[in-house]
Amino acid sequence: MKFSVYQVSRKGGRPLNEDRLGYTYTRRAVLLVLADGMGGHPEGEKAAEIAVRVFTRQFVAQAQPALQDPKAFLSATLLEANQAIVDFADSHAMEDNPRTTLVAAVIQDGALFVVHSGDSRLYWGRQGHLIRRTRDHSYSDKPEMFRELPPGLNRSVLFTCLGSDTLPLFDTIGPSDLLPGDRLLLCSDGLWSMWPDDQDLAASLYGMPVRDVVNTLADEAVTRGGLHGDNVSLIGFEWDASDAFEPTQVIEANHLNPHAFASSFGEVNPDAWDGLDDFDDAAIERSIAEINAAIQRTAPRKRSS
C-alpha cells in the first residue's frame, strides 16, 4: 500500500481553533478523520477532540492490520463518538452539549469508505475532475428531504451533528474503488465555503504534490476569509502516489509489521489509548496538546521567494 498524505489546520480569524483532525494507518488500512467543533455551543473543540480520539482509538483496536467491515466500523464508531460527547457533557453537568461535525474515511485494499455528519466534507478527484463529494446535512444541500420550509429559514443551517441528545443522522459512501493517482480532500467549512464551485476546488487538488496543494489551499482560504474567517482544516491524500514525488512524501505502508500503527499524532501505543475511555478533563487537555503539537509540526514554513 503506497500513498501520500498531509494535513494542515489554521486558526483563521477566530480566537480559538475548534477543528481537530488526524490520520492513522496500518500496512493494509488508512483512517482519515476531521471534526469541526460547532460555534454557538460550549467547548466545541472538546466535542471535536473526543470524536477524533474515538475514531482513532477504535481503529487502533480493530485494524489488525485490516478492519473486518470498514463500512460497519465507520457507522458504529460515529454513534460511539456521539455518545461519548453526550456522556462527557452529562458527567460535567453542562447546560448545553458541545457539538461537532465530522467526516471520516477508511481506505482499505484499494477501496474507499466514508461516513459524515454535518458539513465537514470529503472531495474525491481524479485527474483534476470531481468524482464525488459528500452532501451536507443542511436544508440547502439536501432539499429533497423537506417538502416545505418555513419562510425566512437560513438554508445553510445544519439539521444534525454529533453531540445532540438525539441520534445523529449520517451518510456513508462505499466501497468505491480508487484508481492510482486519485486524490481525496477532507475539509472543514472554513475551506470549502471559500470555493463556491465544487469543480474548481477539485481541480485545485492537482498540479502539485499533496503537501504543496494542502498548504496552498489553506493559505488561499485564510486570505479569502480575512479578519473574521473561520478555522481552516484539511487533509489531502493521494492513493498509489506517483513515483515522481520526493521519497519523503510517499508512505510505503508495506514496511510496517502486521501489528504496527503509524499516525499524525506520533507513535501510537494501543495500550495507551484505553485510558481515554472516560474522557476526563486531564485526558482531553493532554490529547488537545498532542494534536496541537501535530498541527504545529505540519504548519508550513515561510518559503523564500
Residue pairs with C-beta under 8 A, 6 or more apart in sequence:
1 25
1 27
1 28
1 30
1 252
1 253
1 254
2 240
2 241
2 250
2 251
2 252
2 253
2 254
3 30
3 107
3 237
3 238
3 239
3 240
3 241
3 250
3 251
3 253
4 209
4 210
4 211
4 236
4 237
4 238
4 241
4 245
4 249
4 250
4 251
5 23
5 30
5 32
5 210
5 235
5 236
5 237
5 238
5 251
5 264
6 210
6 211
6 214
6 215
6 235
6 236
6 249
6 298
7 21
7 22
7 23
7 214
7 233
7 234
7 235
7 236
7 264
7 294
7 295
7 298
8 214
8 215
8 218
8 232
8 233
8 234
8 295
8 298
8 299
8 300
9 17
9 19
9 20
9 21
9 231
9 232
9 233
9 234
9 295
10 17
10 218
10 221
10 222
10 231
10 232
10 233
11 17
11 231
12 190
12 221
12 222
12 225
12 229
12 230
12 231
12 232
13 225
13 226
13 227
13 228
13 229
13 230
14 229
14 230
14 231
16 45
17 45
17 231
17 233
17 295
18 36
18 37
18 38
18 39
18 44
18 45
18 48
18 100
18 231
19 34
19 35
19 36
19 37
19 45
19 48
19 188
19 190
19 231
19 232
19 233
20 34
20 35
20 37
20 45
20 48
20 49
20 51
20 52
20 233
20 288
20 291
21 33
21 34
21 35
21 52
21 186
21 233
21 234
21 235
21 264
21 291
22 33
22 52
22 56
22 263
22 264
22 265
22 291
22 294
23 30
23 31
23 32
23 33
23 235
23 237
23 263
23 264
24 30
24 31
24 56
24 59
24 60
24 261
24 262
24 263
24 264
24 265
24 268
25 31
25 251
25 253
25 256
25 261
25 262
25 263
26 63
26 64
26 65
26 66
26 253
26 256
26 258
26 260
26 261
27 65
27 253
27 254
27 255
27 256
27 257
27 258
27 260
28 63
28 65
28 66
28 108
28 109
28 253
29 59
29 63
29 65
29 66
29 67
29 70
29 106
29 107
29 108
29 109
30 105
30 106
30 107
30 108
30 237
30 253
31 55
31 56
31 59
31 63
31 104
31 105
31 106
32 104
32 105
32 106
32 107
32 184
32 186
32 235
32 237
33 51
33 52
33 55
33 56
33 102
33 103
33 104
33 105
33 186
34 52
34 102
34 103
34 104
34 120
34 186
34 187
34 188
34 233
34 234
34 235
35 47
35 48
35 49
35 51
35 52
35 100
35 101
35 102
35 120
35 162
36 44
36 48
36 100
36 101
36 102
36 118
36 119
36 120
36 188
36 189
36 190
36 231
36 233
37 43
37 44
37 45
37 46
37 47
37 48
37 49
37 98
37 99
37 100
38 44
38 47
38 98
38 99
38 100
38 101
38 118
38 158
38 161
38 163
41 47
41 96
41 97
41 98
41 99
41 163
42 94
42 95
42 96
42 98
43 94
43 98
44 98
44 99
44 100
45 98
45 288
46 88
46 98
46 284
46 288
47 85
47 97
47 98
47 99
47 100
47 162
47 163
48 100
48 102
49 284
49 287
49 288
49 291
50 81
50 84
50 85
50 88
50 279
50 284
51 81
51 84
51 85
51 100
51 102
51 162
52 291
53 273
53 276
53 279
53 287
54 77
54 80
54 81
54 84
55 77
55 81
55 104
56 263
56 265
56 268
56 273
57 273
57 274
57 276
58 73
58 77
58 80
59 67
59 73
59 77
59 106
60 261
60 268
60 270
60 273
61 270
61 273
62 68
62 73
63 261
64 258
64 259
65 256
65 258
65 259
65 260
66 108
66 109
67 73
67 106
67 108
70 106
70 108
70 111
70 113
70 174
70 175
71 113
71 172
71 174
71 175
73 106
74 104
74 106
74 113
74 114
74 115
74 172
75 115
75 170
75 172
77 104
77 115
78 102
78 104
78 115
78 117
78 162
78 168
78 170
79 167
79 168
81 102
81 162
82 162
82 163
82 164
82 167
82 168
84 279
85 97
85 98
85 99
85 100
85 162
85 163
86 97
86 163
86 164
86 165
87 279
88 98
88 279
88 284
89 96
89 97
89 98
89 163
91 278
92 281
97 163
97 164
97 165
98 163
99 161
99 162
99 163
99 164
100 118
100 161
100 162
100 163
101 116
101 117
101 118
101 119
101 120
101 158
101 161
101 162
101 188
101 189
102 115
102 116
102 117
102 118
102 120
102 162
103 114
103 115
103 116
103 120
103 121
103 122
103 134
103 186
104 114
104 115
104 116
105 112
105 113
105 114
105 115
105 122
105 184
105 186
105 237
106 112
106 113
106 114
107 113
107 178
107 184
107 237
107 239
110 177
110 178
110 239
111 174
111 175
111 176
111 177
111 178
112 124
112 173
112 174
112 175
112 176
112 177
112 178
112 184
113 172
113 173
113 174
113 175
113 176
114 122
114 134
114 172
114 173
114 174
115 170
115 171
115 172
115 173
116 122
116 134
116 170
116 171
117 137
117 160
117 161
117 162
117 168
117 169
117 170
117 171
118 136
118 137
118 158
118 160
118 161
118 162
119 136
119 137
119 138
119 141
119 158
119 189
120 186
120 187
120 188
120 189
121 133
121 134
121 136
121 185
121 186
121 187
121 189
121 192
122 133
122 134
122 173
122 184
122 185
122 186
123 130
123 132
123 133
123 184
123 185
123 187
123 192
123 198
123 201
123 202
123 205
124 130
124 131
124 132
124 133
124 176
124 182
124 183
124 184
125 131
125 182
125 183
125 184
125 185
125 202
125 203
125 205
125 206
126 179
126 181
126 182
126 183
127 181
127 206
128 202
128 203
128 205
128 206
128 207
129 199
129 202
129 203
130 198
130 199
130 201
130 202
131 182
132 173
132 176
133 198
133 202
134 171
134 173
135 141
135 142
135 171
136 142
136 158
137 158
137 159
137 160
137 161
137 169
137 170
137 171
138 155
138 156
138 157
138 158
138 159
139 146
139 149
139 153
139 154
139 155
139 156
139 157
139 159
140 155
140 156
143 155
149 155
159 169
160 168
160 169
160 170
161 168
162 168
178 239
178 240
179 239
179 240
180 239
180 240
181 238
181 239
181 240
181 242
182 238
182 239
182 240
183 205
183 206
183 210
183 213
183 236
183 237
183 238
183 239
184 235
184 236
184 237
184 238
184 239
185 201
185 205
185 217
185 234
185 235
185 236
185 237
186 234
186 235
186 237
187 232
187 233
187 234
187 235
188 230
188 231
188 232
188 233
188 234
189 230
190 221
190 225
190 229
190 230
190 231
190 232
190 233
191 217
191 218
191 221
191 232
191 233
191 234
192 201
193 230
194 220
194 221
194 224
194 225
195 201
195 204
204 213
204 216
204 217
205 213
205 236
206 213
207 213
208 216
209 245
209 246
209 249
210 236
210 237
210 238
210 241
210 245
210 249
211 236
211 249
213 236
214 234
214 235
214 236
215 300
217 234
217 236
218 232
218 234
218 300
219 300
221 229
221 232
222 229
222 232
225 232
241 249
241 250
241 251
243 250
251 262
253 262
256 262
261 268
261 270
262 268
264 294
264 298
265 290
265 291
265 294
266 290
266 294
275 283
276 283
276 287
